[in-house]
Structures are given as structure tokens and as C-alpha cells.
Amino acid sequence: MPLTLAHAQAIIREGLAHGRATAMLPLTMVVLDARAVVIASACEDGSSRGRFDVARGKANGALAFNRNSRKLAEMAKDYSHFLSAAGPLVGGLVPVAGGVIIRDAANAVIGAVGVSGDNSDNDEACAIAGIKAAGLAADGG
């Protein structure tokens, strides 16, 4: 099952709602399909200029290595040179929590969502909340 625009919009709507319900700082969310193409994005009022690129980098890194960006952060402890070199090759990556793989009912990777704006744990929580609310599986945390 491909990731649809309706899925992406639901992920963003519910992810941002989670952020507002928990009084997070202004957020930016980017949803990528399995090809790493932006399907939808949103920047809340007050979200700083660089947040889109950070959110996209979290999602893109997750897709490039088929693991959420929290796991990439753990990997960076032992393989920092590798990730530094690989980042430009894969189109950018941000190895901190907030980039979450999206899976369908058959457990296939159909995309990723990246969130930036609050601390990385909160960013990740918004991504997971949005993915689950859209009826998909979040491969994060």
C-alpha cells in the first residue's frame, strides 16, 4: 500500500495536535514517501527558518538507512565518520530522534516523517502520534 496524500495530511494534522495538546514549541513536520519525495509538510507559526530542512533530514536519514533517526544517533556514537560521509551521499540526514519510519499493515516501509521544533524526544512523540492516528505503524523509539 503506498503512502497517500490523505495519510500524510492526517499524520501532520494529528502530530501537530499532539504538540499543541502538550504545549510544545512551534513545530515543522515533513512527510516523505518511500522514494523520499515530500508528500506534505507544515510549519507552525513561529517555527524557525531551518526547521523544514532539519525535519526533512531526520525523515530522509531514516529512509536511507531503514531505521529511525534515534537509532542513527546511537549509531553515530561508534560510526560518526561513516554517517558524516554518508549524509551528503544520501541527500542529507540528521541523526537525532524525530525521524520515524512509516510501515503499512504488511510491515513494508512506505515512508517516513520528520519533526523539528521542540526537543528531539518530543519531536519523535509527535511523529509517532501522527502516524498511529493515520492508522499506520510507526517504527520509532
N, C-alpha and C positions, 0 to 999 in steps of 0.2 A: 504494500500500500504506500503510495507516495505521500509526502507531506504536502498538504494543500494550503492555499491562502486562508481558508476558513480556520484550519488548525492553527496557523501562525498568528492570526488575529486573536484567537481565543487565548493562546499562550501569552501574548503580550497583555491583553486586557486583564486576565486573571493574575499574571505575575505582577503587574503594576498595582492592582487592587490589593494584593498581599503586602506590597511595600507600603502603601498608604495606610492599611489597617494596622501595621506595626510601626508606623511613624519613622520610616526610613528616609534618608536623604533623597533628593531627586535622582531618578534612575533613567538609564538608557538601556533598551533591550533590542537585540538583533537576533532574528531567526533565520538560519541558513538551511537549505535543503541538503540532501546527501552529496550534491555536487559542490557545495559551499557557495551557492548562489543566494544572495539576500532575497528572502521571500517577503519579509516585513520587518519594520523597525519602528521604534518610537523613542523620542527623547522628551522626558517630562520638563515642564517649565523649571528653569533654574539648573538644569543639568549642564555641566560644563562642556566646552567645545570638544575636548578629546575623548569623551566617554563613548561615542559611537565606535571609534577605532579600537578602543580597549575592549568593548563588548564583542565586536566582530573578531578581534584577535583571540579572545577566550573561546568563542564558538569554533572558529577556524582551526585552532590548535587541537581542540577536542576531536574534530572530524579527521584532521590529518593523521593523528596517531591512534584513533579509535579508543580514546579514553578521556574521561572528563578532565577538565583543566586542574582540578585539585590533585589528581594523580600525576599530572605533568609537573606540578610544583614539587611533589615528593620525588619524582624522577630527576628534577633539576639539581637536587642535593648531590647526587652522585654523577650526573651526566650533564653538568652545566655547559661544558664546551659543545657537546653534541646539540643541545637544544638551541644554543646561541647560533650555531652554524645552520641548523635546520630551519630556524624561523624564517629567514628570507626565502629559502627554497620552497617552502610550502605556502608562502603568501602571508606570513605573519602568524605569530602565536603569543599569547600572554599566559604564562604558566602560574596562575593563581586561581583559586576557586571562583566559580561564577560562569564557567563554560560547561554545559551539560549536554550529553548525547541524548537524542530523542530516538526511541525504539517503538516499533509497531507491535501488534499483538503476536506476530510471529518472531519477535525479538530481532528483527532486521533494523539496522541503523537507517533512519530516514531523514536525519538532520541533526541540528544542534542549536541551542540557544545560548547566547552570551548576555550577561547582565553586568553593568558597571554603574557605580554611583555611591554605594554605601560600602561597608567593609565587605570583604570577599565572601565571608560566610553568609551574610545577609543577601548578597547578590545571588549566591547559589540557591538559597532558600526560595527566592522569588522565581528563579528559573524552574525549579522543581515544582513549585506550586502551580505555575502556569501550565507546565507540561501535563501534570496529573489532571488538572481541571479540563484540559482539552481531550481527555480520555486516552492519552498515550502514556508510555512508560518512560520514566526519567532514569538515566544511567548516570547518577551523580552521587556525591557524598562519600 
